Amino acid sequence: MDKDIGTALGLLGGTTLGSGIGFLMGWHSYDLIWSVILGGLLGMLSGLVTAIRWRAGSKTSP
């Protein structure tokens, strides 16, 4: 997995999760925006870390 793909998938998943949580909590306006932003950033970070680990693991495997 490439870093760009991992980051993009993380952003998609993180913003989806963040907006879902915000809507379930009944947040509006700024609270919802912050929920989506934080979810997206955490998703991007986790996607990037996963892509780096995936690539490192595939290089050491025969």
Secondary structure, 3 states (H helix, E strand, C coil): CCHHHHHHHHHHHHHHHHHHHHHHCCCCCHHHHHHHHHHHHHHHHHHHHHHHHHHHHHHHCC
